[in-house]
């Protein structure tokens, strides 16, 4: 991933997605408390929808938000299907894999 082909995600710009990245980072041992995260530009087209759906899930069913971020793979997929978050789940999985 070229440093010029990314979008920066911050707590101010995308609070729900940033919170998801923080959970994943902490869970994978990459530590939390970052100032920002970078995502490939291919996700910017759907970023508003991803943020909105994650924010809704985070405020209505927080345990599902956490499961989507750091649960077992089958549980993540179930939460994603139940809440229409398949594309969000793909982004979170790619982030977990460090966009490799």
Secondary structure, 3 states (H helix, E strand, C coil): CCCCCEEEECCCCCHHHHHHHHHHHHHCCCCCCCCCEEEEHHHHHHHHHHHHHHHHHHHHCHHHHHHHHHCCHHHHHHHHHHHCCHHHHHHHHHHHCCCC
